Amino acid sequence: MAQLSPRRAALEALAVWRTKTRFADSIIGKLLTETKLTGSDRGFALEMFYGVLRNLTLLDFWVDCLRPAHLNVDLRDVLRLGLYQLFCLDTPPHAAVFETVELVPKKQRGITNAILRNAMRRRDELRERARAQPLFVRRSHPQFLVARWEAHFGAKAAERLCARNNEPPSVYGRINGLKIGRNEFLRRYASSEAVASYPNFVEFYSFPAAALDQGHCYIQDPSTAIACQLLDPQPDEKVLDVCAAPGGKTSYLAELMKNRGLIVACDREPERVRVLEENVARLGVAIVRTYRCDWECEGMLEGIADHAPFDRILVDAPCSNTGTMRRRVDVRWRLRPADFLHMQKRQLEIVRASASLLRPGGILVYSTCSLEAEENERVVKRLTNDLSILRLEEERRSLPFRDGFDGAYAARLVRLI
């Protein structure tokens, strides 16, 4: 691919995101891999691409204030980039305007230049008008999501949640106790700082490439520990990890088990199973057997059933990811109101297919990174109503606006007979 400017790279990524059903991370990752941008230019391209996606509704509000007439979608993307630089990054105006105008064909440069220069003159007015808009405009979230969160958590919490979703995510890692002790890790990797409420997790201030290569840590939000701690696997037990890839929770379970026993780890996509295998190998996990299994379509594979009954089962179910929007920047724009009940149907199928492999007295933990009741409490209620063999023992949650980490939910159920 020819050399691109960072603005051109961000613009091309926005066009792909708008026209293809691909996640933002894979789009910009592939594009940057194929270009020859320097480190600082790569960072600027990422900032603009993700920044526009985080502020999409707000930027469109400003575009419409400046140009009420119809705009084609390609020119709108260019104006989004220009306004993001002027209003959110405070890029020097001459650079923001000139470089953005250069992105459009010559016949559109006049109108693009006029709109952006008008935005510069009206910057204070436009910012003030934006502050008077509803939350879903000010913080660029789908209106139906904001309404849900206001009803469930309250207006102030919804405001804090939306604001947090628009911040760049912190980088956390779990210290891999199978390879290195906590004190040694903190001594060796000075760019890390311990997380007070999760002693085996750290926050990184620069990307920990060396620690990852050595298998000394795994990039993982502290909220992911909730499900593993609720499961509480013991050495020499048999554990089934139903939706295991990419392996963060699987490897943590192995650490809690002191690398003794058996973990049967499953996922439905061959590529995801391959990534799972690579991760657990790098982390020094020696007790994992991997299988490809689609619990919704195929049911259990014969090889998995051969290891039953299991002492403990973790179902970290596929979900809407509304608890991780700070990291999954474009998830908010992919969701529709019907998706939560659709996900609930999938989640129930997965738990029902796997629960029969649990021994009487065994523990099943159901978890998601969703904030939505349809995917969390209501799934557990359906399970305990429909499957009389399961009884709820405990529930835990991580709420971004309360706890400062990603959103997560986990429920510990025991099989009675």
Backbone hydrogen bonds in HBPLUS format (Angstrom, degrees):
<---DONOR---> <-ACCEPTOR-->    atom                        ^
c    i                          cat <-CA-CA->   ^        H-A-AA   ^      H-
h    n   atom  resd res      DA  || num        DHA   H-A  angle D-A-AA Bond
n    s   type  num  typ     dist DA aas  dist angle  dist       angle   num
A0009-ALA N   A0005-SER O   2.90 MM   4  6.16 157.4  1.95 155.1 161.8     1
A0010-ALA N   A0006-PRO O   3.00 MM   4  6.19 159.7  2.04 144.5 149.5     2
A0011-LEU N   A0007-ARG O   2.93 MM   4  6.14 157.1  1.98 146.3 152.9     3
A0012-GLU N   A0008-ARG O   2.92 MM   4  6.13 163.1  1.94 152.0 155.9     4
A0013-ALA N   A0009-ALA O   2.98 MM   4  6.18 156.8  2.03 147.2 153.9     5
A0014-LEU N   A0010-ALA O   2.96 MM   4  6.21 152.6  2.04 147.0 154.2     6
A0015-ALA N   A0011-LEU O   3.06 MM   4  6.36 154.3  2.12 148.8 155.4     7
A0016-VAL N   A0012-GLU O   3.06 MM   4  6.37 157.0  2.12 149.4 154.9     8
A0017-TRP N   A0013-ALA O   2.91 MM   4  6.11 164.8  1.93 151.0 155.6     9
A0018-ARG N   A0014-LEU O   2.93 MM   4  6.05 152.2  2.01 145.7 153.0    10
A0019-THR N   A0015-ALA O   3.15 MM   4  6.24 140.4  2.32 139.8 149.1    11
A0019-THR N   A0016-VAL O   3.19 MM   3  5.26 128.5  2.47  97.1 110.2    12
A0020-LYS N   A0016-VAL O   2.82 MM   4  5.62 141.0  1.98 157.9 163.5    13
A0027-ILE N   A0023-PHE O   3.17 MM   4  6.44 154.4  2.24 151.5 159.2    14
A0028-ILE N   A0024-ALA O   3.02 MM   4  6.23 171.7  2.03 169.5 166.8    15
A0029-GLY N   A0025-ASP O   2.94 MM   4  5.82 150.8  2.02 140.7 150.1    16
A0030-LYS N   A0026-SER O   3.05 MM   4  5.95 160.8  2.09 137.4 142.2    17
A0031-LEU N   A0027-ILE O   3.06 MM   4  6.25 165.0  2.08 150.0 154.6    18
A0032-LEU N   A0028-ILE O   2.95 MM   4  6.01 165.2  1.97 148.8 152.5    19
A0033-THR N   A0029-GLY O   3.05 MM   4  6.13 145.5  2.17 140.4 149.9    20
A0034-GLU N   A0030-LYS O   3.19 MM   4  6.41 142.6  2.33 143.5 152.3    21
A0034-GLU N   A0031-LEU O   3.18 MM   3  5.28 127.9  2.47  96.0 108.8    22
A0035-THR N   A0032-LEU O   3.37 MM   3  5.14 149.5  2.46  92.9 101.4    23
A0042-ARG N   A0038-THR O   2.81 MM   4  6.00 155.5  1.87 155.9 163.3    24
A0043-GLY N   A0039-GLY O   3.02 MM   4  6.26 157.9  2.07 145.1 150.9    25
A0044-PHE N   A0040-SER O   2.99 MM   4  6.26 150.2  2.08 142.3 150.3    26
A0045-ALA N   A0041-ASP O   2.90 MM   4  6.14 158.1  1.95 150.0 155.5    27
A0046-LEU N   A0042-ARG O   2.95 MM   4  6.21 162.2  1.99 153.4 158.0    28
A0047-GLU N   A0043-GLY O   2.92 MM   4  6.10 159.7  1.96 145.5 151.5    29
A0048-MET N   A0044-PHE O   3.00 MM   4  6.22 161.7  2.03 150.2 154.1    30
A0049-PHE N   A0045-ALA O   2.96 MM   4  6.11 166.6  1.98 152.3 156.4    31
A0050-TYR N   A0046-LEU O   2.94 MM   4  5.96 167.9  1.95 157.3 159.3    32
A0051-GLY N   A0047-GLU O   2.80 MM   4  5.55 142.8  1.94 133.6 145.8    33
A0052-VAL N   A0048-MET O   2.96 MM   4  5.98 158.8  2.01 144.0 147.8    34
A0053-LEU N   A0049-PHE O   3.24 MM   4  6.52 162.6  2.27 146.2 150.8    35
A0054-ARG N   A0050-TYR O   2.87 MM   4  6.08 153.4  1.94 150.1 157.5    36
A0055-ASN N   A0051-GLY O   3.11 MM   4  6.20 138.8  2.29 140.0 150.1    37
A0055-ASN N   A0052-VAL O   3.19 MM   3  5.18 129.0  2.47  94.9 108.1    38
A0059-LEU N   A0055-ASN O   2.88 MM   4  6.02 166.2  1.90 164.0 168.4    39
A0060-ASP N   A0056-LEU O   2.97 MM   4  6.16 156.6  2.03 148.1 154.7    40
A0061-PHE N   A0057-THR O   2.91 MM   4  6.14 143.4  2.04 141.8 152.2    41
A0062-TRP N   A0058-LEU O   3.10 MM   4  6.48 156.3  2.16 149.6 154.5    42
A0063-VAL N   A0059-LEU O   2.88 MM   4  6.18 157.6  1.93 148.3 155.3    43
A0064-ASP N   A0060-ASP O   2.90 MM   4  6.03 163.6  1.93 147.6 151.3    44
A0065-CYS N   A0061-PHE O   3.01 MM   4  6.28 140.7  2.17 140.2 151.2    45
A0066-LEU N   A0062-TRP O   3.04 MM   4  6.26 148.2  2.15 147.4 155.3    46
A0066-LEU N   A0063-VAL O   3.10 MM   3  5.18 121.8  2.45  95.5 110.0    47
A0067-ARG N   A0063-VAL O   2.78 MM   4  5.93 142.5  1.92 150.6 162.3    48
A0076-ARG N   A0072-ASN O   3.03 MM   4  6.29 155.4  2.09 152.3 160.2    49
A0077-ASP N   A0073-VAL O   3.04 MM   4  6.27 153.3  2.11 145.1 150.5    50
A0078-VAL N   A0074-ASP O   3.26 MM   4  6.62 154.3  2.33 142.9 149.1    51
A0079-LEU N   A0075-LEU O   2.97 MM   4  6.31 160.7  2.01 153.9 158.6    52
A0080-ARG N   A0076-ARG O   2.83 MM   4  6.10 152.2  1.91 150.4 158.8    53
A0081-LEU N   A0077-ASP O   3.06 MM   4  6.37 157.1  2.11 147.8 152.9    54
A0082-GLY N   A0078-VAL O   2.95 MM   4  6.29 159.6  1.99 149.6 155.6    55
A0083-LEU N   A0079-LEU O   2.84 MM   4  5.97 170.4  1.85 156.4 158.5    56
A0084-TYR N   A0080-ARG O   2.91 MM   4  5.99 151.0  1.99 145.0 153.4    57
A0085-GLN N   A0081-LEU O   3.13 MM   4  6.36 156.4  2.19 146.4 151.7    58
A0086-LEU N   A0082-GLY O   3.04 MM   4  6.32 158.8  2.08 147.9 153.9    59
A0087-PHE N   A0083-LEU O   2.80 MM   4  5.71 167.5  1.82 152.6 155.9    60
A0088-CYS N   A0084-TYR O   2.96 MM   4  5.12 147.6  2.07 127.3 136.7    61
A0089-LEU N   A0084-TYR O   3.02 MM   5  6.42 146.1  2.14 154.9 162.7    62
A0090-ASP N   A0085-GLN O   2.94 MM   5  5.86 106.8  2.49 138.2 155.8    63
A0091-THR N   A0085-GLN O   2.89 MM   6  5.25 164.0  1.92 145.4 146.9    64
A0095-ALA N   A0092-PRO O   3.00 MM   3  5.54 122.5  2.35 114.8 128.4    65
A0096-ALA N   A0092-PRO O   2.98 MM   4  6.19 168.4  2.00 159.7 163.5    66
A0097-VAL N   A0093-PRO O   2.88 MM   4  5.91 170.5  1.89 156.3 158.6    67
A0098-PHE N   A0094-HIS O   3.01 MM   4  5.88 160.1  2.05 139.5 144.8    68
A0099-GLU N   A0095-ALA O   2.99 MM   4  5.75 159.2  2.04 144.1 150.3    69
A0100-THR N   A0096-ALA O   3.20 MM   4  5.94 146.4  2.32 129.3 138.6    70
A0101-VAL N   A0097-VAL O   2.90 MM   4  6.02 162.7  1.93 156.9 161.6    71
A0102-GLU N   A0098-PHE O   3.16 MM   4  6.39 146.0  2.28 144.9 153.6    72
A0103-LEU N   A0100-THR O   2.99 MM   3  5.40 157.6  2.04 110.8 118.1    73
A0104-VAL N   A0101-VAL O   3.27 MM   3  5.92 165.8  2.30 119.2 122.4    74
A0108-GLN N   A0105-PRO O   2.92 MM   3  5.58 157.0  1.98 121.2 128.5    75
A0109-ARG N   A0106-LYS O   3.21 MM   3  5.21 159.2  2.26 103.4 109.7    76
A0112-THR N   A0108-GLN O   3.11 MM   4  6.21 160.6  2.15 151.1 157.2    77
A0113-ASN N   A0109-ARG O   2.90 MM   4  5.89 164.4  1.92 146.0 150.5    78
A0114-ALA N   A0110-GLY O   2.98 MM   4  6.18 157.9  2.03 147.8 154.3    79
A0115-ILE N   A0111-ILE O   2.98 MM   4  6.14 163.5  2.01 149.4 153.1    80
A0116-LEU N   A0112-THR O   3.08 MM   4  6.26 168.5  2.10 153.6 156.6    81
A0117-ARG N   A0113-ASN O   2.98 MM   4  6.06 157.8  2.03 148.0 154.4    82
A0118-ASN N   A0114-ALA O   2.96 MM   4  6.05 150.4  2.04 144.1 152.4    83
A0119-ALA N   A0115-ILE O   2.94 MM   4  6.20 147.4  2.04 141.7 151.1    84
A0120-MET N   A0116-LEU O   3.02 MM   4  6.35 149.9  2.11 142.9 150.2    85
A0121-ARG N   A0117-ARG O   3.15 MM   4  6.45 159.3  2.20 145.3 149.6    86
A0122-ARG N   A0118-ASN O   2.99 MM   4  6.19 146.8  2.10 145.7 155.1    87
A0123-ARG N   A0120-MET O   3.45 MM   3  5.18 167.9  2.47 104.5 104.5    88
A0126-LEU N   A0122-ARG O   2.85 MM   4  6.00 166.6  1.87 167.7 172.0    89
A0127-ARG N   A0123-ARG O   2.98 MM   4  6.15 157.8  2.03 153.2 159.1    90
A0128-GLU N   A0124-ASP O   3.04 MM   4  6.20 156.9  2.10 145.6 152.1    91
A0129-ARG N   A0125-GLU O   2.93 MM   4  6.23 155.9  1.99 149.5 156.3    92
A0130-ALA N   A0126-LEU O   3.00 MM   4  6.19 150.8  2.09 141.3 149.1    93
A0131-ARG N   A0127-ARG O   3.08 MM   4  6.40 149.9  2.17 146.3 153.5    94
A0132-ALA N   A0129-ARG O   3.19 MM   3  5.37 142.9  2.33 100.5 110.9    95
A0133-GLN N   A0130-ALA O   3.02 MM   3  5.30 165.9  2.05 113.8 118.0    96
A0137-VAL N   A0134-PRO O   3.01 MM   3  5.55 139.7  2.17 113.7 124.4    97
A0138-ARG N   A0134-PRO O   2.99 MM   4  6.27 170.7  2.00 159.8 161.8    98
A0139-ARG N   A0135-LEU O   2.87 MM   4  5.80 167.0  1.88 158.5 160.7    99
A0141-HIS N   A0136-PHE O   3.10 MM   5  4.92 153.6  2.17 128.4 135.9   100
A0140-SER N   A0137-VAL O   3.34 MM   3  4.96 152.7  2.42  93.8 101.7   101
A0145-LEU N   A0142-PRO O   3.11 MM   3  5.44 125.8  2.41 105.0 118.1   102
A0146-VAL N   A0142-PRO O   3.20 MM   4  6.55 164.3  2.22 158.8 162.6   103
A0147-ALA N   A0143-GLN O   3.02 MM   4  6.21 162.1  2.05 151.2 156.1   104
A0148-ARG N   A0144-PHE O   3.09 MM   4  6.25 153.3  2.16 139.2 146.0   105
A0149-TRP N   A0145-LEU O   2.96 MM   4  6.25 167.2  1.98 157.0 159.6   106
A0150-GLU N   A0146-VAL O   2.89 MM   4  6.06 158.1  1.94 152.6 158.9   107
A0151-ALA N   A0147-ALA O   3.06 MM   4  6.20 156.9  2.12 144.2 150.1   108
A0152-HIS N   A0148-ARG O   2.91 MM   4  6.12 150.6  1.99 149.2 158.0   109
A0153-PHE N   A0149-TRP O   2.72 MM   4  5.50 165.4  1.74 148.0 153.2   110
A0154-GLY N   A0150-GLU O   2.95 MM   4  4.45 134.5  2.16 111.1 122.6   111
A0158-ALA N   A0154-GLY O   2.99 MM   4  6.18 158.0  2.04 152.2 159.0   112
A0159-GLU N   A0155-ALA O   2.96 MM   4  6.19 153.5  2.04 147.0 154.0   113
A0160-ARG N   A0156-LYS O   3.01 MM   4  6.33 159.8  2.05 148.9 153.8   114
A0161-LEU N   A0157-ALA O   2.82 MM   4  6.04 155.4  1.88 149.8 157.3   115
A0162-CYS N   A0158-ALA O   2.96 MM   4  6.14 166.4  1.98 151.3 154.1   116
A0163-ALA N   A0159-GLU O   2.98 MM   4  6.16 160.2  2.02 147.7 153.7   117
A0164-ARG N   A0160-ARG O   2.92 MM   4  6.05 157.9  1.97 145.9 152.0   118
A0165-ASN N   A0161-LEU O   2.95 MM   4  6.18 154.5  2.01 148.9 156.0   119
A0166-ASN N   A0163-ALA O   3.16 MM   3  5.39 143.4  2.31 101.1 111.4   120
A0167-GLU N   A0164-ARG O   3.01 MM   3  5.30 168.3  2.02 115.2 118.2   121
A0204-PHE N   A0171-VAL O   2.78 MM  33  5.49 172.9  1.79 167.0 169.0   122
A0220-GLN N   A0172-TYR O   2.98 MM  48  5.63 145.4  2.10 117.8 128.1   123
A0173-GLY N   A0202-VAL O   2.88 MM  29  5.37 153.6  1.95 150.8 155.8   124
A0202-VAL N   A0173-GLY O   2.84 MM  29  5.37 157.4  1.89 155.3 162.5   125
A0174-ARG N   A0218-TYR O   2.84 MM  44  5.32 160.7  1.87 149.7 152.3   126
A0218-TYR N   A0174-ARG O   3.07 MM  44  5.32 140.4  2.23 134.0 146.0   127
A0175-ILE N   A0200-ASN O   2.85 MM  25  5.52 158.9  1.90 153.5 160.5   128
A0176-ASN N   A0216-HIS O   2.91 MM  40  5.17 176.5  1.91 129.5 129.9   129
A0179-LYS N   A0176-ASN O   3.01 MM   3  5.89 166.4  2.03 126.0 129.9   130
A0180-ILE N   A0176-ASN O   3.15 MM   4  6.27 154.6  2.22 150.5 157.6   131
A0185-PHE N   A0181-GLY O   2.92 MM   4  6.09 155.5  1.98 150.1 157.5   132
A0186-LEU N   A0182-ARG O   3.00 MM   4  6.28 166.8  2.02 157.7 159.7   133
A0187-ARG N   A0183-ASN O   2.99 MM   4  6.19 147.0  2.11 143.3 152.8   134
A0188-ARG N   A0184-GLU O   2.86 MM   4  6.01 159.6  1.90 151.0 156.4   135
A0189-TYR N   A0185-PHE O   2.86 MM   4  5.90 163.9  1.88 159.1 162.9   136
A0192-SER N   A0189-TYR O   3.19 MM   3  5.96 153.5  2.27 123.3 124.9   137
A0205-TYR N   A0191-SER O   2.97 MM  14  5.50 148.7  2.07 153.3 163.4   138
A0193-GLU N   A0203-GLU O   2.88 MM  10  5.25 144.2  2.01 141.7 153.4   139
A0203-GLU N   A0193-GLU O   2.79 MM  10  5.25 159.4  1.83 148.4 153.4   140
A0195-VAL N   A0201-PHE O   2.97 MM   6  5.62 156.3  2.03 148.8 142.3   141
A0198-TYR N   A0195-VAL O   3.11 MM   3  5.41 147.8  2.22 109.7 119.3   142
A0201-PHE N   A0198-TYR O   2.91 MM   3  5.52 155.4  1.97 133.8 133.6   143
A0209-ALA N   A0207-PHE O   3.02 MM   2  5.82 137.5  2.21 102.3  91.6   144
A0212-LEU N   A0208-PRO O   3.00 MM   4  6.21 156.8  2.06 157.2 164.0   145
A0213-ASP N   A0209-ALA O   2.93 MM   4  6.13 163.8  1.96 153.5 157.9   146
A0214-GLN N   A0210-ALA O   3.07 MM   4  6.25 151.8  2.16 148.2 155.0   147
A0216-HIS N   A0211-ALA O   2.90 MM   5  5.13 146.1  2.02 165.2 164.0   148
A0215-GLY N   A0212-LEU O   3.00 MM   3  5.08 152.4  2.08 103.5 112.4   149
A0224-THR N   A0221-ASP O   2.98 MM   3  5.80 159.7  2.02 126.3 131.5   150
A0225-ALA N   A0222-PRO O   3.00 MM   3  5.64 162.4  2.03 119.0 124.5   151
A0226-ILE N   A0223-SER O   3.28 MM   3  5.86 156.6  2.33 113.2 118.5   152
A0229-GLN N   A0225-ALA O   2.87 MM   4  6.01 165.2  1.90 164.4 168.6   153
A0230-LEU N   A0226-ILE O   2.96 MM   4  6.13 153.1  2.03 148.5 156.0   154
A0231-LEU N   A0227-ALA O   2.98 MM   4  6.20 152.4  2.05 145.5 153.1   155
A0232-ASP N   A0228-CYS O   3.00 MM   4  6.23 153.0  2.07 145.3 152.5   156
A0237-GLU N   A0234-GLN O   3.24 MM   3  5.84 149.4  2.34 141.8 139.9   157
A0236-ASP N   A0260-ARG O   2.97 MM  24  5.05 160.7  2.01  99.7 104.8   158
A0262-LEU N   A0237-GLU O   3.01 MM  25  6.43 158.0  2.06 161.1 160.5   159
A0311-ASP N   A0238-LYS O   2.84 MM  73  5.40 140.3  2.00 139.2 151.5   160
A0312-ARG N   A0238-LYS O   3.33 MM  74  6.75 153.4  2.41 152.9 156.6   161
A0239-VAL N   A0262-LEU O   2.82 MM  23  6.17 161.7  1.86 155.9 162.1   162
A0264-VAL N   A0239-VAL O   2.82 MM  25  6.25 161.8  1.85 164.7 168.0   163
A0240-LEU N   A0312-ARG O   2.96 MM  72  6.44 156.0  2.01 149.6 156.9   164
A0314-LEU N   A0240-LEU O   2.83 MM  74  6.24 162.2  1.86 163.5 169.0   165
A0241-ASP N   A0264-VAL O   2.82 MM  23  6.04 168.1  1.83 155.0 159.1   166
A0266-CYS N   A0241-ASP O   2.97 MM  25  6.27 160.6  2.01 175.8 177.6   167
A0242-VAL N   A0314-LEU O   2.93 MM  72  6.11 160.6  1.97 169.5 175.1   168
A0244-ALA N   A0266-CYS O   2.74 MM  22  5.50 161.7  1.78 167.8 170.9   169
A0247-GLY N   A0244-ALA O   3.01 MM   3  5.55 126.6  2.30 142.3 136.1   170
A0251-SER N   A0247-GLY O   2.97 MM   4  5.98 166.5  1.98 148.5 150.8   171
A0252-TYR N   A0248-GLY O   3.21 MM   4  6.38 146.9  2.32 136.7 145.9   172
A0253-LEU N   A0249-LYS O   2.85 MM   4  6.10 156.5  1.90 154.1 160.0   173
A0254-ALA N   A0250-THR O   3.06 MM   4  6.40 154.9  2.12 146.7 153.4   174
A0255-GLU N   A0251-SER O   3.05 MM   4  6.31 149.9  2.15 140.1 147.8   175
A0256-LEU N   A0252-TYR O   2.94 MM   4  6.27 161.1  1.98 152.9 157.5   176
A0257-MET N   A0253-LEU O   2.95 MM   4  6.21 138.5  2.13 143.5 155.5   177
A0259-ASN N   A0254-ALA O   2.86 MM   5  5.05 163.5  1.88 160.7 156.3   178
A0258-LYS N   A0255-GLU O   2.92 MM   3  4.92 160.1  1.96 107.5 112.4   179
A0260-ARG N   A0257-MET O   3.12 MM   3  5.69 146.2  2.24 112.9 120.6   180
A0263-ILE N   A0287-ILE O   2.84 MM  24  5.94 159.5  1.88 158.2 155.1   181
A0289-ARG N   A0263-ILE O   2.85 MM  26  6.26 155.7  1.91 158.8 164.5   182
A0265-ALA N   A0289-ARG O   2.83 MM  24  6.06 158.1  1.87 152.0 159.5   183
A0291-TYR N   A0265-ALA O   2.95 MM  26  6.32 144.6  2.07 152.6 157.6   184
A0267-ASP N   A0291-TYR O   3.23 MM  24  6.80 142.7  2.37 152.5 163.3   185
A0293-CYS N   A0267-ASP O   2.80 MM  26  5.52 153.4  1.87 122.8 131.7   186
A0272-ARG N   A0269-GLU O   3.04 MM   3  5.23 118.6  2.43 103.3 118.4   187
A0273-VAL N   A0269-GLU O   2.98 MM   4  6.33 154.0  2.05 155.9 164.2   188
A0274-ARG N   A0270-PRO O   2.97 MM   4  6.25 152.0  2.05 146.8 154.4   189
A0275-VAL N   A0271-GLU O   3.05 MM   4  6.37 158.2  2.10 147.5 152.4   190
A0276-LEU N   A0272-ARG O   2.92 MM   4  6.13 158.1  1.97 147.0 153.4   191
A0277-GLU N   A0273-VAL O   2.92 MM   4  6.19 159.9  1.97 151.0 155.5   192
A0278-GLU N   A0274-ARG O   3.00 MM   4  6.29 157.8  2.05 150.4 156.3   193
A0279-ASN N   A0275-VAL O   2.95 MM   4  6.16 160.6  1.99 153.3 158.1   194
A0280-VAL N   A0276-LEU O   3.04 MM   4  6.29 173.2  2.05 159.9 160.9   195
A0281-ALA N   A0277-GLU O   3.09 MM   4  6.11 152.2  2.17 142.1 150.0   196
A0282-ARG N   A0278-GLU O   3.04 MM   4  6.22 161.4  2.08 147.4 152.1   197
A0283-LEU N   A0279-ASN O   3.07 MM   4  6.26 146.6  2.19 146.4 155.5   198
A0285-VAL N   A0280-VAL O   2.94 MM   5  5.24 160.5  1.98 165.6 160.8   199
A0284-GLY N   A0281-ALA O   3.12 MM   3  5.25 161.5  2.15 106.1 111.5   200
A0297-CYS N   A0294-ASP O   3.18 MM   3  5.63 136.0  2.39 108.6 119.1   201
A0298-GLU N   A0294-ASP O   2.86 MM   4  5.56 147.8  1.97 157.1 167.7   202
A0304-ILE N   A0301-LEU O   3.06 MM   3  5.41 127.0  2.35 105.2 118.2   203
A0305-ALA N   A0301-LEU O   3.19 MM   4  6.56 164.2  2.22 157.9 161.6   204
A0306-ASP N   A0302-GLU O   3.09 MM   4  6.32 138.3  2.27 146.7 157.8   205
A0307-HIS N   A0304-ILE O   3.02 MM   3  5.67 153.9  2.09 116.2 123.2   206
A0308-ALA N   A0305-ALA O   3.11 MM   3  5.16 152.2  2.19 103.6 112.1   207
A0310-PHE N   A0357-LEU O   2.78 MM  47  6.10 161.6  1.81 157.7 163.9   208
A0359-ARG N   A0310-PHE O   3.00 MM  49  5.72 169.6  2.01 155.1 152.1   209
A0363-ILE N   A0311-ASP O   3.13 MM  52  6.62 151.5  2.22 152.6 153.0   210
A0313-ILE N   A0363-ILE O   2.88 MM  50  6.41 148.6  1.97 151.3 160.5   211
A0365-VAL N   A0313-ILE O   2.88 MM  52  6.35 159.5  1.92 164.4 170.7   212
A0315-VAL N   A0365-VAL O   2.83 MM  50  6.10 174.6  1.83 172.5 172.1   213
A0367-SER N   A0315-VAL O   2.93 MM  52  6.21 163.8  1.96 151.2 148.5   214
A0317-ALA N   A0367-SER O   2.92 MM  50  6.18 127.9  2.20 164.6 165.2   215
A0324-THR N   A0321-ASN O   3.06 MM   3  5.46 163.4  2.09 114.3 119.7   216
A0323-GLY N   A0369-CYS O   2.84 MM  46  5.18 140.8  2.00 148.0 148.8   217
A0407-GLY N   A0323-GLY O   2.78 MM  84  3.76 177.3  1.78 121.8 121.7   218
A0327-ARG N   A0324-THR O   2.94 MM   3  5.54 142.0  2.09 114.3 123.9   219
A0328-ARG N   A0324-THR O   2.80 MM   4  5.96 171.4  1.81 156.5 159.6   220
A0331-VAL N   A0328-ARG O   3.15 MM   3  5.64 163.3  2.18 117.8 123.0   221
A0333-TRP N   A0330-ASP O   3.09 MM   3  5.57 135.5  2.30 110.4 121.1   222
A0334-ARG N   A0331-VAL O   2.97 MM   3  5.22 148.2  2.07 108.7 118.7   223
A0339-ASP N   A0336-ARG O   2.89 MM   3  5.43 157.6  1.94 121.4 128.8   224
A0342-HIS N   A0338-ALA O   3.23 MM   4  6.45 155.2  2.30 149.3 156.7   225
A0343-MET N   A0339-ASP O   2.81 MM   4  6.02 156.8  1.87 150.9 156.5   226
A0344-GLN N   A0340-PHE O   2.97 MM   4  6.17 149.6  2.06 136.6 145.5   227
A0345-LYS N   A0341-LEU O   3.10 MM   4  6.33 153.3  2.18 144.1 149.1   228
A0346-ARG N   A0342-HIS O   3.31 MM   4  6.68 159.7  2.36 146.1 150.4   229
A0347-GLN N   A0343-MET O   2.85 MM   4  6.10 163.8  1.88 158.0 162.9   230
A0348-LEU N   A0344-GLN O   2.93 MM   4  6.12 161.5  1.96 154.2 158.0   231
A0349-GLU N   A0345-LYS O   3.12 MM   4  6.33 159.0  2.17 146.6 152.3   232
A0350-ILE N   A0346-ARG O   3.06 MM   4  6.33 157.2  2.12 152.9 158.3   233
A0351-VAL N   A0347-GLN O   3.10 MM   4  6.35 167.1  2.11 151.8 154.9   234
A0352-ARG N   A0348-LEU O   2.93 MM   4  6.04 168.7  1.95 153.9 157.6   235
A0353-ALA N   A0349-GLU O   3.01 MM   4  6.07 152.9  2.08 143.0 150.2   236
A0354-SER N   A0350-ILE O   3.15 MM   4  6.31 144.6  2.28 144.2 152.7   237
A0355-ALA N   A0351-VAL O   2.83 MM   4  5.75 151.3  1.92 158.8 164.9   238
A0357-LEU N   A0354-SER O   3.03 MM   3  5.74 163.8  2.06 121.8 127.0   239
A0358-LEU N   A0355-ALA O   3.09 MM   3  5.53 166.7  2.11 119.7 121.4   240
A0362-GLY N   A0359-ARG O   2.87 MM   3  5.15 153.5  1.94 134.7 136.3   241
A0361-GLY N   A0415-ARG O   2.73 MM  54  5.13 154.8  1.79 137.3 145.7   242
A0415-ARG N   A0362-GLY O   2.95 MM  53  5.54 161.5  1.99 155.4 160.8   243
A0364-LEU N   A0413-LEU O   2.79 MM  49  5.14 169.9  1.80 155.3 158.6   244
A0413-LEU N   A0364-LEU O   2.75 MM  49  5.14 169.1  1.76 159.0 162.4   245
A0366-TYR N   A0411-ALA O   2.93 MM  45  5.28 153.6  2.00 151.4 156.3   246
A0411-ALA N   A0366-TYR O   2.84 MM  45  5.28 152.9  1.91 151.2 160.4   247
A0368-THR N   A0409-TYR O   3.02 MM  41  5.43 150.5  2.11 143.0 149.4   248
A0409-TYR N   A0368-THR O   3.03 MM  41  5.43 158.2  2.08 148.9 147.0   249
A0375-GLU N   A0372-GLU O   3.08 MM   3  5.62 140.6  2.24 111.8 121.5   250
A0376-ASN N   A0373-ALA O   3.12 MM   3  4.92 143.5  2.25  96.8 107.7   251
A0378-ARG N   A0373-ALA O   2.98 MM   5  5.84 164.8  2.00 155.3 157.4   252
A0379-VAL N   A0376-ASN O   3.13 MM   3  5.38 126.4  2.43 103.6 117.1   253
A0380-VAL N   A0376-ASN O   3.14 MM   4  6.49 164.9  2.16 158.8 162.5   254
A0381-LYS N   A0377-GLU O   2.89 MM   4  6.13 154.9  1.95 146.8 154.4   255
A0382-ARG N   A0378-ARG O   3.00 MM   4  6.09 158.1  2.05 138.5 144.2   256
A0383-LEU N   A0379-VAL O   2.91 MM   4  6.18 157.3  1.96 149.7 156.5   257
A0384-THR N   A0380-VAL O   2.94 MM   4  6.17 169.3  1.96 156.3 157.8   258
A0385-ASN N   A0381-LYS O   2.98 MM   4  6.06 144.5  2.11 143.4 153.3   259
A0386-ASP N   A0382-ARG O   2.83 MM   4  5.89 159.1  1.87 151.1 156.6   260
A0387-LEU N   A0383-LEU O   2.72 MM   4  5.49 158.1  1.76 150.0 156.5   261
A0390-LEU N   A0387-LEU O   3.07 MM   3  5.88 173.4  2.07 126.7 128.8   262
A0416-LEU N   A0389-ILE O   2.62 MM  27  5.08 163.0  1.65 150.6 156.9   263
A0391-ARG N   A0414-VAL O   2.99 MM  23  5.40 150.2  2.08 144.7 154.3   264
A0414-VAL N   A0391-ARG O   2.93 MM  23  5.40 157.5  1.98 148.6 152.6   265
A0393-GLU N   A0412-ARG O   2.77 MM  19  5.56 169.2  1.78 168.1 167.1   266
A0394-GLU N   A0412-ARG O   3.41 MM  18  5.21 154.7  2.48 133.6 137.4   267
A0412-ARG N   A0394-GLU O   2.78 MM  18  5.21 166.2  1.80 157.1 161.8   268
A0396-ARG N   A0410-ALA O   2.87 MM  14  5.37 157.3  1.92 158.5 163.6   269
A0410-ALA N   A0396-ARG O   2.96 MM  14  5.37 151.7  2.04 158.0 156.6   270
A0398-SER N   A0408-ALA O   2.85 MM  10  4.91 155.9  1.91 140.4 140.3   271
A0408-ALA N   A0398-SER O   2.97 MM  10  4.91 149.4  2.06 131.7 135.4   272
A0402-ARG N   A0399-LEU O   2.97 MM   3  5.29 145.7  2.09 111.8 122.5   273
A0403-ASP N   A0399-LEU O   2.70 MM   4  5.57 177.1  1.70 175.3 176.4   274
A0404-GLY N   A0400-PRO O   3.10 MM   4  4.88 144.9  2.23 118.4 126.3   275
